[in-house]
Amino acid sequence: MKTRILSLLAATALTTGAVSSLSAADLPVRAAPPPVIAAVPVFTWTGFYVGGNLGWGWRDSNDEPVILTGPGVPGGIAGGTLLFDNNNDATFTGGGQIGYNYQIGSFVIGAEADIQGIDNNDDNNAVFIPGPGFAGGTFVPGEFENGADWWGSVRLRAGVAFDRFLVYATGGLAYTEDNTGWAVGGGIEWALPTNFNLFGGNSAVTLGLEGLWVSIDQDDDDINRPIGTFTPVGGAPVNVFLPRNNDEQDFFVARAKLNFKFGTY
């Protein structure tokens, strides 16, 4: 009897072990999780930006017609010309800008506002050539072309992006301290490949070159104000004015721009 009980217990143990082995064989094999591959961020021009600019401005012409009036002028009125050589018709300009871009596919639209100072001291180097009736004399410049110390613009921008390279056209309102006009032009912009943390957020640095044609209207006060005096040889000083049909200041600006753009990715 004792032998039968021991045999039964042994058989039960063998059966239990076999079943356990078969159950373990059916369990899935634990595999290592797949490696996590982070997606490469895609650059976008969308976002606000702020920056600075430095450039050079040229008048639309190296000569400016003027009118002389006064008791010493034959017939009461005469003409003349102000000349600016290649060094004197250009001036330095520099300032800052702020704007916003929004990218839709490859197209980028946005708006930008800027303001910059302008060096107008080169007017003192203008050479005055009097018209017929004057043998010569001395010209003393005054406030030529309104003597503006600064100018600005508010413009729309639209362009096409090639990844980090942007080609765009721009146009809108231009202004000085007391007059307004328009500005139109275009440029190229390139986003540096190295990103860095700025003010606690994602950002990018962009470099650009831009050209603008700017036209500022002049009001009657500017036209009626003498831009200098001319003293003929052996005569009394006479006032020099811009002609009344010359009611715009036109100049071209070429400048380099550096921007810090926020919200890069």
Secondary structure, DSSP 8 states (H G I E B T S, - for coil): -HHHHHHHHHHHHHHHHHHHHHHHHHS-------------------EEEEEEEEEEEEES-SEEEEEEESTTSGGGEEEEEEE--TTTSEEEEEEEEEEEEEEETTEEEEEEEEEEEE--GGGGG-EEEE-TT---EEEEE-SGGGG-SEEEEEEEEEEEEETTEEEEEEEEEEE-SS-EEEEEEEEEEEE-S----BTTB-EEEEEEEEEEEEEEE--HHHHHS--EEEEETTS--EEEE--TT--EEEEEEEEEEEEEEE---
